[in-house]
Amino acid sequence: MFGARSLGTTRRAVLAMGAAGVVALTARARGAARAFIVPEVDALTLQVVTDGATFGPFLANLDLPGLKVVRAGNGGQPSSPRMLPRALLGEFGLSILGESVMAGQRRRVMIDFGYSREALANNLALLGIDPMTIDAAVLSHGHLDHYGGFPGLYGEVAAGGHRVPLTVGGEESFCERVAMIGNPPPVMGTLDRRALASAGFDVSIRAEPAIIADQAFTTGIIPLDSFERAAIPTRMRPGVGCDRAKLDPAKRQATELDDDGEHELATCYAVRGLGLVVVASCSHRGVINSVRRAQAISGIDKVHAVLGGFHLVRPRTDAEAVQTVAAFAAIDPTYIVPMHCTGEAFIAEALRVMPQKVIRSYVGSKFVFSAAV
């Protein structure tokens, strides 16, 4: 396990990184006052715990350069000898478990929690994932389909004083939101920090890039540096669920305003011999902006894989989806794994332009990244 579960880089991690190798950056980290040290892991596995697509057992496993894809079968782990009496659940939400290895040390990071506790708890059990082995968690942003499932890990009250560090990108994570998807628009609600604390999470707000569990890192706030706009189908209510005084001064006095996702994070890994793996959970700030931010703060240009929701659905347009494919082609990642809110317009265009790069993902799919694969 991860000792005291510190979110910072521990002495043991520094020693491990000395043996495993690190990548340092100074000038290109936007707003950084000091060098940001990115750990380089030897191998990485990302497993889809919650998503909307559940057709995976009918697809073959894949062995590709720097990537092995293992599909969940028979409703659970690939090795299950019998069909299980219940299946993996899909829902409109996202949760991914990252498991990395560096210098013999293993770390597990939960990225988002999906929409419901029932789906998360069900899928964790069927996939054989023990929540007690999770070292840290990251919440990409304050939308219900990414945070709603958090009680599915340890219950509403964590037993035995169990604690896990949870990183969020800003106070805005806790503000009430209204979803602009109905008439009248339904209230999404708020992420309750007291409920998080009761469920075993120690919350840290970290707007700058941060090392997670010694082996992963977050982008911090993602600048709008490309053609991409912040396109989010929610409105935010400052002061409802969140502390007005801790918000951007320009937002403090509003009763309700358009959501710009300023607090959103992507979670990333640098994999030895391969490059960056970027988990862009929902990409409200733009998936290209997320990737470029990861490149800038890490000093690593090579992108091995980009996974997650790319949010190329309304209020973004099909034309923006096509433009995003062209931008991806210029970045030239080895693999693109669209999930969650990506949208069919992007997937169709990406399959047309670079079919060899697109990997379809389903609940339970396991993506193993290693130069040895």
BALUMVO-219016 format. One record per residue (C-alpha): x, y, z; residue number from 0; residue in one letter. Coordinates in Angstrom, 2 decimals. Layout:
BEGIN
    east   north      up pos code
       X       Y       Z NUM    a
...
This chain:
BEGIN
    east   north      up pos code
    0.00    0.00    0.00   0    m
    0.90    3.67   -0.31   1    f
    2.09    4.33    3.24   2    g
    0.64    7.58    4.57   3    a
   -1.12    8.16    1.21   4    r
    0.46   11.59    0.70   5    s
   -0.54   13.42   -2.48   6    l
    2.94   14.90   -2.74   7    g
    6.13   13.25   -3.91   8    t
    7.45   11.24   -0.98   9    t
   11.09   10.51   -0.18  10    r
   10.54    6.89   -1.24  11    r
    9.14    8.09   -4.56  12    a
   12.11   10.39   -5.13  13    v
   14.45    7.45   -4.62  14    l
   12.34    5.29   -6.90  15    a
   12.27    7.98   -9.56  16    m
   16.02    8.28   -9.31  17    g
   16.24    4.64  -10.34  18    a
   13.38    4.72  -12.85  19    a
   14.06    8.07  -14.42  20    g
   12.24   11.38  -14.39  21    v
   11.47   14.11  -16.86  22    v
   11.90   17.71  -15.73  23    a
   10.43   20.87  -17.23  24    l
   10.91   24.53  -16.38  25    t
   10.10   27.10  -19.04  26    a
    7.18   25.48  -20.85  27    r
    4.97   24.92  -17.81  28    a
    2.54   27.78  -18.10  29    r
    2.44   29.73  -14.87  30    g
    4.92   27.41  -13.15  31    a
    7.34   29.07  -10.74  32    a
    9.60   26.03  -10.44  33    r
   10.48   22.85  -12.26  34    a
    7.72   20.25  -12.34  35    f
    9.07   16.75  -12.01  36    i
    7.09   14.14  -13.94  37    v
    7.61   10.52  -12.86  38    p
    8.18    8.00  -15.64  39    e
    6.42    4.69  -15.00  40    v
    7.54    1.35  -16.38  41    d
    4.03    0.13  -17.20  42    a
    0.45    1.36  -16.95  43    l
   -2.92   -0.36  -16.99  44    t
   -6.14    1.61  -17.38  45    l
   -9.38   -0.27  -16.76  46    q
  -12.78    1.14  -17.62  47    v
  -14.91    0.68  -14.51  48    v
  -17.94    2.71  -15.62  49    t
  -18.99    3.99  -19.04  50    d
  -22.03    3.82  -21.28  51    g
  -20.90    1.12  -23.74  52    a
  -21.18   -2.56  -22.71  53    t
  -20.64   -4.60  -25.90  54    f
  -17.02   -5.48  -25.16  55    g
  -17.19   -9.27  -24.57  56    p
  -17.88   -9.82  -28.27  57    f
  -14.67   -8.14  -29.39  58    l
  -11.32   -9.86  -29.61  59    a
   -8.41   -8.91  -27.40  60    n
   -5.68   -6.92  -29.14  61    l
   -1.88   -7.12  -29.11  62    d
   -0.49   -3.93  -30.62  63    l
    2.83   -2.09  -30.36  64    p
    2.96   -0.59  -26.87  65    g
   -0.63   -1.62  -26.11  66    l
   -2.51   -4.74  -25.11  67    k
   -6.31   -4.60  -24.89  68    v
   -8.06   -7.18  -22.72  69    v
  -11.84   -7.30  -22.86  70    r
  -14.04   -8.23  -19.93  71    a
  -15.93  -11.45  -20.65  72    g
  -18.89  -13.36  -19.24  73    n
  -20.00  -10.33  -17.27  74    g
  -16.79   -9.90  -15.32  75    g
  -13.10  -10.78  -15.42  76    q
  -11.81  -12.44  -18.62  77    p
  -10.84  -15.57  -16.66  78    s
  -14.35  -16.26  -15.32  79    s
  -15.05  -19.96  -16.09  80    p
  -18.83  -19.55  -16.06  81    r
  -21.33  -16.93  -17.12  82    m
  -22.07  -14.80  -14.09  83    l
  -25.63  -14.26  -12.82  84    p
  -25.21  -10.49  -13.17  85    r
  -23.45   -8.29  -15.68  86    a
  -21.28   -5.22  -15.77  87    l
  -23.50   -2.14  -15.78  88    l
  -23.24    0.72  -18.24  89    g
  -24.47    4.23  -17.53  90    e
  -23.88    7.77  -18.71  91    f
  -20.84    8.43  -16.59  92    g
  -17.15    7.60  -16.44  93    l
  -14.78    5.94  -14.00  94    s
  -11.32    4.60  -14.82  95    i
   -8.83    2.81  -12.59  96    l
   -5.17    3.50  -13.32  97    g
   -2.60    1.01  -12.06  98    e
    1.04    1.89  -12.66  99    s
    4.39    0.35  -11.78 100    v
    7.63    2.23  -11.26 101    m
   10.84    0.69   -9.89 102    a
    8.82   -2.22   -8.54 103    g
    6.34    0.01   -6.69 104    q
    2.66   -0.28   -7.68 105    r
    0.09    2.51   -7.36 106    r
   -3.65    2.57   -8.02 107    r
   -5.50    5.80   -8.82 108    v
   -9.27    6.06   -9.31 109    m
  -10.14    8.67  -11.93 110    i
  -13.77    9.77  -11.43 111    d
  -16.60    7.70   -9.95 112    f
  -19.32    7.48  -12.60 113    g
  -22.96    8.45  -12.11 114    y
  -24.31    6.01   -9.53 115    s
  -22.99    4.13   -6.52 116    r
  -24.88    1.01   -7.64 117    e
  -23.07    0.76  -10.99 118    a
  -19.67    1.52   -9.48 119    l
  -20.01   -1.00   -6.65 120    a
  -21.38   -3.68   -8.99 121    n
  -18.59   -3.26  -11.53 122    n
  -15.80   -3.10   -8.97 123    l
  -17.01   -6.41   -7.53 124    a
  -17.35   -8.16  -10.89 125    l
  -13.96   -6.91  -12.08 126    l
  -12.29   -8.08   -8.88 127    g
  -11.11   -4.61   -7.86 128    i
  -10.64   -4.20   -4.12 129    d
  -11.35   -0.55   -3.18 130    p
   -9.00   -0.90   -0.21 131    m
   -6.06   -1.14   -2.63 132    t
   -6.72    2.30   -4.13 133    i
   -4.00    4.80   -3.21 134    d
   -5.53    8.06   -4.42 135    a
   -8.36    9.50   -6.49 136    a
   -8.84   12.37   -8.93 137    v
  -12.15   14.04   -9.76 138    l
  -11.91   15.66  -13.17 139    s
  -14.78   18.13  -12.62 140    h
  -17.96   18.75  -10.66 141    g
  -20.59   17.03  -12.81 142    h
  -22.86   14.37  -11.36 143    l
  -22.00   11.74  -14.00 144    d
  -18.39   11.87  -12.79 145    h
  -18.79   12.21   -9.02 146    y
  -22.16   10.62   -8.22 147    g
  -20.82    7.10   -7.69 148    g
  -18.27    7.91   -4.98 149    f
  -20.21    6.15   -2.16 150    p
  -19.85    2.95   -4.20 151    g
  -16.22    2.65   -3.07 152    l
  -16.43    2.63    0.74 153    y
  -20.10    3.33    1.46 154    g
  -21.50    6.54    2.85 155    e
  -19.41    6.05    5.98 156    v
  -15.93    4.58    5.50 157    a
  -15.17    1.78    7.94 158    a
  -12.26    1.92   10.35 159    g
  -11.27    5.48    9.58 160    g
  -10.14    4.52    6.06 161    h
   -8.88    7.60    4.17 162    r
   -7.97    8.20    0.52 163    v
   -6.62   11.51   -0.85 164    p
   -8.87   13.05   -3.52 165    l
   -7.64   15.83   -5.81 166    t
  -10.02   18.33   -7.42 167    v
   -9.13   21.32   -9.54 168    g
  -10.99   24.15   -7.84 169    g
  -13.69   25.35   -5.47 170    e
  -16.05   25.34   -8.48 171    e
  -16.17   21.53   -8.16 172    s
  -18.66   22.00   -5.31 173    f
  -20.99   24.63   -6.84 174    c
  -24.54   23.67   -7.71 175    e
  -25.19   23.23  -11.41 176    r
  -28.20   23.28  -13.68 177    v
  -28.15   20.96  -16.69 178    a
  -29.27   22.69  -19.89 179    m
  -30.81   19.53  -21.31 180    i
  -34.52   19.89  -20.57 181    g
  -37.43   22.30  -20.24 182    n
  -37.23   23.37  -17.52 183    p
  -33.51   22.62  -17.10 184    p
  -33.09   20.12  -14.25 185    p
  -30.95   20.92  -11.23 186    v
  -27.88   18.68  -11.18 187    m
  -27.17   19.31   -7.53 188    g
  -23.90   19.72   -5.67 189    t
  -20.92   17.64   -4.69 190    l
  -21.15   17.53   -0.89 191    d
  -17.69   17.79    0.68 192    r
  -19.01   16.61    4.03 193    r
  -20.38   13.49    2.37 194    a
  -17.01   12.96    0.72 195    l
  -15.26   13.23    4.07 196    a
  -17.68   10.77    5.64 197    s
  -17.12    8.35    2.75 198    a
  -13.38    8.32    3.38 199    g
  -11.98   11.03    1.09 200    f
   -9.53   13.74    2.10 201    d
  -10.07   16.52   -0.44 202    v
   -7.28   18.74   -1.75 203    s
   -7.96   21.58   -4.19 204    i
   -5.01   21.79   -6.57 205    r
   -5.33   24.17   -9.48 206    a
   -1.68   23.71  -10.48 207    e
   -0.20   20.49  -11.92 208    p
    0.22   17.90   -9.18 209    a
    1.82   14.50   -8.71 210    i
   -0.73   11.87   -7.71 211    i
    0.34    8.81   -5.69 212    a
    3.94    9.34   -6.80 213    d
    3.34    8.05  -10.34 214    q
    0.53    9.97  -12.08 215    a
    0.12   13.71  -12.59 216    f
   -2.69   16.14  -13.25 217    t
   -2.67   18.99  -15.74 218    t
   -3.99   21.58  -13.35 219    g
   -6.21   24.20  -14.95 220    i
   -6.29   23.74  -18.72 221    i
   -5.78   26.96  -20.74 222    p
   -7.94   27.61  -23.80 223    l
   -4.96   27.76  -26.14 224    d
   -6.34   26.14  -29.33 225    s
   -9.38   26.66  -31.54 226    f
  -11.42   24.80  -28.92 227    e
  -13.91   26.71  -26.81 228    r
  -15.25   25.86  -23.38 229    a
  -18.53   24.23  -24.36 230    a
  -20.47   22.94  -21.37 231    i
  -24.22   22.22  -21.21 232    p
  -24.50   23.45  -17.60 233    t
  -24.86   26.68  -15.67 234    r
  -23.18   27.21  -12.32 235    m
  -24.63   28.80   -9.17 236    r
  -21.86   30.49   -7.17 237    p
  -22.34   30.27   -3.42 238    g
  -24.67   27.26   -3.55 239    v
  -22.63   24.35   -2.20 240    g
  -19.37   26.26   -2.73 241    c
  -17.63   29.15   -1.00 242    d
  -18.05   32.37   -3.00 243    r
  -14.94   33.85   -1.45 244    a
  -12.80   31.07   -2.97 245    k
  -14.12   31.53   -6.52 246    l
  -12.67   33.71   -9.26 247    d
  -13.53   37.32   -8.31 248    p
  -15.35   37.76  -11.62 249    a
  -17.76   34.97  -10.67 250    k
  -18.39   35.61   -6.98 251    r
  -21.34   37.97   -7.22 252    q
  -23.32   36.12   -9.88 253    a
  -26.46   34.23   -8.97 254    t
  -26.08   31.92  -11.97 255    e
  -23.71   31.98  -14.94 256    l
  -22.57   29.89  -17.88 257    d
  -20.19   27.13  -16.78 258    d
  -16.71   27.45  -18.29 259    d
  -15.18   24.37  -16.63 260    g
  -12.23   26.36  -15.37 261    e
  -11.64   23.81  -12.59 262    h
  -11.44   20.77  -14.90 263    e
   -8.39   18.48  -14.82 264    l
   -6.96   15.75  -17.00 265    a
   -4.95   12.91  -15.43 266    t
   -1.77   11.78  -17.16 267    c
    1.11    9.32  -17.08 268    y
    4.53    9.30  -18.71 269    a
    5.29    5.71  -19.75 270    v
    8.92    4.75  -20.28 271    r
    9.77    4.24  -23.94 272    g
    6.28    5.24  -25.13 273    l
    5.42    8.80  -24.13 274    g
    2.34   10.39  -22.62 275    l
   -0.95    8.69  -21.83 276    v
   -3.63   11.34  -21.25 277    v
   -6.98   10.61  -19.62 278    v
   -9.20   13.52  -20.68 279    a
  -12.27   12.57  -18.71 280    s
  -14.77   14.94  -20.33 281    c
  -12.73   17.58  -22.20 282    s
  -15.04   20.51  -21.54 283    h
  -11.94   22.69  -21.90 284    r
  -11.09   20.85  -25.13 285    g
   -9.33   17.54  -25.64 286    v
   -6.62   19.17  -27.77 287    i
   -6.08   21.80  -25.08 288    n
   -5.82   18.98  -22.52 289    s
   -3.19   17.13  -24.54 290    v
   -1.17   20.28  -25.22 291    r
   -1.26   21.14  -21.53 292    r
    0.10   17.69  -20.67 293    a
    2.86   18.11  -23.24 294    q
    3.78   21.54  -21.93 295    a
    4.02   20.71  -18.24 296    i
    5.80   17.39  -18.80 297    s
    8.20   18.49  -21.53 298    g
    7.23   15.34  -23.45 299    i
    6.04   15.82  -27.03 300    d
    5.31   12.19  -27.88 301    k
    1.72   11.23  -27.12 302    v
    1.17    7.49  -26.97 303    h
   -2.55    7.47  -26.17 304    a
   -5.47    9.75  -25.38 305    v
   -8.47    8.21  -23.64 306    l
  -11.75    9.48  -22.26 307    g
  -14.70   11.64  -23.14 308    g
  -13.89   14.28  -25.75 309    f
  -17.27   16.06  -25.50 310    h
  -17.84   16.56  -29.20 311    l
  -21.59   16.63  -28.76 312    v
  -23.81   19.64  -28.16 313    r
  -23.13   22.47  -27.61 314    p
  -20.15   21.62  -29.85 315    r
  -20.91   20.91  -33.50 316    t
  -20.08   18.24  -36.07 317    d
  -17.77   20.77  -37.75 318    a
  -15.83   21.09  -34.49 319    e
  -15.60   17.30  -34.30 320    a
  -14.04   17.21  -37.79 321    v
  -11.64   20.01  -36.86 322    q
  -10.62   18.10  -33.72 323    t
   -9.78   15.00  -35.78 324    v
   -7.52   17.12  -37.97 325    a
   -5.79   18.51  -34.88 326    a
   -5.30   14.98  -33.53 327    f
   -3.76   13.93  -36.84 328    a
   -1.22   16.75  -36.43 329    a
   -0.35   15.66  -32.87 330    i
   -0.10   12.08  -34.17 331    d
   -0.80   10.03  -31.04 332    p
   -0.24    6.30  -31.41 333    t
   -3.76    5.50  -30.15 334    y
   -7.02    7.32  -29.57 335    i
   -9.63    5.72  -27.29 336    v
  -12.94    7.65  -27.38 337    p
  -15.37    7.06  -24.51 338    m
  -18.35    8.56  -22.68 339    h
  -19.41   11.90  -24.22 340    c
  -17.19   11.86  -27.32 341    t
  -19.97   11.63  -29.88 342    g
  -20.42    9.70  -33.10 343    e
  -19.38   12.53  -35.42 344    a
  -15.83   12.47  -34.03 345    f
  -15.64    8.68  -34.01 346    i
  -16.83    8.38  -37.62 347    a
  -14.37   11.01  -38.84 348    e
  -11.47    9.58  -36.82 349    a
  -12.15    6.11  -38.25 350    l
  -12.12    7.62  -41.73 351    r
   -8.92    9.64  -41.29 352    v
   -6.82    7.39  -39.03 353    m
   -8.55    4.05  -38.53 354    p
   -5.39    2.33  -37.29 355    q
   -5.26    4.68  -34.29 356    k
   -8.84    4.34  -33.01 357    v
   -9.50    1.70  -30.35 358    i
  -13.07    1.11  -29.21 359    r
  -13.65    0.89  -25.48 360    s
  -16.30   -0.83  -23.38 361    y
  -17.06   -1.27  -19.68 362    v
  -14.42   -3.57  -18.24 363    g
  -11.92   -3.07  -21.08 364    s
   -8.34   -3.10  -19.84 365    k
   -5.63   -1.14  -21.67 366    f
   -2.08   -2.20  -20.85 367    v
    0.66    0.24  -21.90 368    f
    4.26   -0.92  -21.85 369    s
    7.24   -0.75  -24.17 370    a
    7.63   -4.48  -23.47 371    a
    4.17   -5.31  -24.90 372    v
